[in-house]
Amino acid sequence: MKVIVAHAAKDLRVETRDRPTPGPGQVLVKMAAGGICGSDLHYYNHGGFGPIQLREPMILGHEVAGNIEALGEGVTDLDTGSLVAVSPSRPCGHCTYCREGKQNHCLNMRFYGSAMPFPHIQGAFREYIVADAAQCAPAGDLSAGEAAMGEPLAVVLHAAKQAGDLMGKRVLVTGCGPIGLLAVLVARAAGAVEVAATDISDFTLAKARDVGADHTINVAQTPDGLSRFEADKGHFDVLFECSGVASALAAAVPALRPGATVVQLGLGGDMTLPMQAMTAKELQLKGSFRFHAEFFTAVEMMRTGRLDVTPLITHAIGIDAAVDAFELAGDRSQAVKVNITF
């Protein structure tokens, strides 16, 4: 079977591996679609991000969906041929954090396509994968591309939990990549009365308007575009910071009301924060890392029509053109979510 392997920055190869066989409690999934994530792009462009760097070749990918090809012994609640979204989150279930219900902080996490541990955890951009039955969320009538959006949507649902009740709130989203656009979509669905979004790409800002943003600001063209929201100590109750860029957060602080909540999703390395201004406004800074149970919620919300992610899926490219797909996925002037098709 074919797999997509990162060897180093800008060294991405389509290679072959043996086709696996499912064991008890497992299923063999014939992959259909895999979304290229921001972390995949970091591995492709830079060999990693911050202290997390490739130390050996690693199969990329963790946003995936496919059809069940075969069932392992004891699997009775899934059917061959059915489309499933496959959660990349595989906590051990036994460590301190798993027992506390914080599986996203598992001490022995095996998250697809992660260079955090060594040996690295190999990813899911492969034609066939063996997954635990418990990882598989039935996708019903969704397309494979939609089902593969279960992972990034779960990331944002977890972040929304960190933010708390959004009903009637005014929300600002900085960074309109896939996560930021999903944050706009989720905030609107959760009852936010006003949503604003910033980015440096007119293309992604147009997508933000498509999924529910009331205001969009190109901060490359209008660096002081948030100044109209700074009167009376600020306007927004919640910030979803999805860019990972320190200047984006710093520019947003004057537009936040005292007591507002900042949820940091973007990962771009260490950031210098305007701590004095944040302290004076009594802002609450919350990190948000991965997800666990939210994955099945995300797939269910898409499957039942509660959330429509299709405006975010802009391209589908075959596995043999993986390098072209990764180059395109990094171009925010024309792409949001690029899917690899298998």
CORVEN-V205777 format. One record per pair of residues at least 12 apart in sequence whose ideal C-beta (glycine too) atoms are under 7 Angstrom apart, sorted by the first residue. I is the first residue (numbers start at 1). J is the second residue. Records with the same first field share a line. If there is no record, write none. Layout:
BEGIN
I: J ; J
END
This chain:
BEGIN
1: 16 ; 17 ; 19 ; 126 ; 127 ; 128
2: 14 ; 16 ; 127 ; 319
3: 15 ; 17 ; 59 ; 125 ; 126
4: 59 ; 60 ; 61 ; 125 ; 319 ; 322
5: 57 ; 58 ; 59
6: 43 ; 44 ; 54 ; 57 ; 58 ; 60
7: 57
8: 47 ; 54
9: 45 ; 46 ; 47
10: 45
12: 44 ; 322 ; 323 ; 326
14: 319 ; 320 ; 322
17: 126
19: 128
20: 128 ; 130
22: 70 ; 71 ; 72 ; 130
23: 72
24: 72 ; 73 ; 74
25: 72 ; 74 ; 75 ; 132 ; 133
26: 72 ; 130 ; 131 ; 132 ; 133
27: 68 ; 70 ; 71 ; 72 ; 75 ; 78 ; 131 ; 133 ; 136
28: 69 ; 70 ; 128 ; 130
29: 66 ; 67 ; 68 ; 69 ; 84 ; 86 ; 128 ; 129 ; 131
30: 66 ; 67 ; 69 ; 128
31: 64 ; 66 ; 126 ; 127 ; 128 ; 129 ; 342
32: 65 ; 66 ; 67 ; 144 ; 342
33: 65 ; 144 ; 145 ; 148 ; 339 ; 340 ; 341
34: 61 ; 63 ; 64 ; 124 ; 125 ; 148 ; 339 ; 340
35: 63 ; 148 ; 149 ; 152 ; 337 ; 339
36: 325 ; 326 ; 329 ; 338 ; 340
37: 62 ; 63 ; 152
38: 177
40: 60 ; 61 ; 113
41: 326 ; 329 ; 330
43: 60 ; 115
44: 326
45: 330
48: 115
49: 267 ; 269
50: 269
52: 115 ; 116
53: 115
54: 115
55: 115 ; 118
56: 119 ; 120
58: 113 ; 115 ; 120 ; 122 ; 123
59: 113 ; 122 ; 123 ; 125 ; 126
60: 113 ; 123 ; 125
61: 112 ; 113 ; 123 ; 124 ; 125
62: 88 ; 111 ; 112 ; 113 ; 123 ; 124 ; 151
63: 148 ; 151 ; 152
64: 86 ; 124 ; 148
65: 83 ; 84 ; 85 ; 86 ; 139 ; 144 ; 147 ; 148
66: 84 ; 86 ; 144
67: 81 ; 82 ; 83
68: 80 ; 81 ; 82 ; 84
69: 128
75: 133
77: 133
78: 133 ; 136
82: 138
83: 139 ; 142 ; 144 ; 147
84: 136 ; 137 ; 138 ; 139
85: 137 ; 139 ; 147 ; 148 ; 150 ; 299
86: 124 ; 129 ; 131 ; 135 ; 136
87: 135 ; 137 ; 295
88: 111 ; 112 ; 124 ; 151
89: 103 ; 111 ; 290 ; 291 ; 292 ; 295
90: 109 ; 110 ; 111 ; 135
91: 103 ; 106 ; 109 ; 292
92: 106 ; 108
95: 107 ; 108
103: 292
104: 289 ; 290 ; 291 ; 292
112: 124
125: 340
127: 342
137: 150 ; 295 ; 296 ; 299
139: 299 ; 303
140: 303
142: 302 ; 303
145: 313 ; 316 ; 339
146: 302 ; 309 ; 310
147: 299
148: 339
149: 302 ; 309
150: 295 ; 298 ; 299 ; 302
151: 295
152: 178 ; 179 ; 182
153: 182 ; 298 ; 302 ; 307 ; 309
154: 291 ; 294 ; 295 ; 298
155: 179 ; 290 ; 291
156: 179 ; 182 ; 183 ; 186
157: 186 ; 291 ; 294 ; 297 ; 298
158: 288 ; 290 ; 291 ; 294
159: 183 ; 240 ; 263 ; 265 ; 288
160: 186 ; 190
162: 263 ; 286 ; 288
163: 238 ; 261 ; 263
164: 261
166: 187 ; 190 ; 191 ; 192 ; 238
167: 190 ; 191
168: 191 ; 193
169: 192 ; 193 ; 237 ; 238
170: 192 ; 193 ; 194 ; 235 ; 236 ; 237
171: 187 ; 192 ; 195 ; 236 ; 237 ; 238 ; 240
172: 196 ; 236 ; 239 ; 252 ; 255
173: 195 ; 197 ; 240 ; 242
174: 198 ; 239 ; 241 ; 242 ; 243 ; 248 ; 249 ; 252
175: 199 ; 242 ; 243 ; 248 ; 266
176: 197 ; 199 ; 204 ; 205 ; 207 ; 208
177: 204 ; 242 ; 332
178: 312 ; 336 ; 337
179: 242 ; 265
180: 197 ; 242
181: 207 ; 208 ; 211 ; 312 ; 336
183: 240 ; 242
184: 197 ; 208 ; 211 ; 212 ; 213
185: 211 ; 212 ; 307
188: 212
189: 306 ; 307
194: 214
195: 212 ; 213 ; 214
196: 213 ; 214 ; 215 ; 217
197: 213 ; 216
198: 217 ; 219 ; 225 ; 226 ; 248
199: 218
200: 218 ; 219 ; 220
201: 332 ; 333
202: 218
203: 332 ; 333 ; 334
204: 332 ; 336
205: 218
207: 311 ; 312 ; 336
210: 311
211: 311
219: 251
226: 251 ; 252 ; 255
229: 255
230: 254 ; 255
233: 257 ; 258
234: 254 ; 255 ; 256 ; 257 ; 260
235: 255 ; 257
236: 255 ; 256 ; 257 ; 260
237: 257 ; 260
238: 260 ; 261 ; 263
239: 252 ; 256 ; 260 ; 262 ; 263
240: 263 ; 265
241: 262 ; 263 ; 264 ; 265 ; 266
242: 265 ; 266
243: 266
244: 266 ; 267 ; 268
245: 266 ; 268
246: 271 ; 272
249: 271 ; 273
250: 274
253: 274 ; 277 ; 278
256: 281 ; 283
258: 281 ; 282
259: 282
260: 283
261: 284 ; 286
262: 283 ; 284 ; 285 ; 286
263: 286 ; 288
264: 285 ; 287 ; 288
265: 288
312: 336 ; 337
313: 337 ; 339
314: 335 ; 336 ; 337 ; 338
315: 328 ; 335 ; 338 ; 339
316: 339 ; 341
317: 338 ; 340 ; 341
318: 341
319: 340 ; 342
322: 340
325: 338 ; 340
END
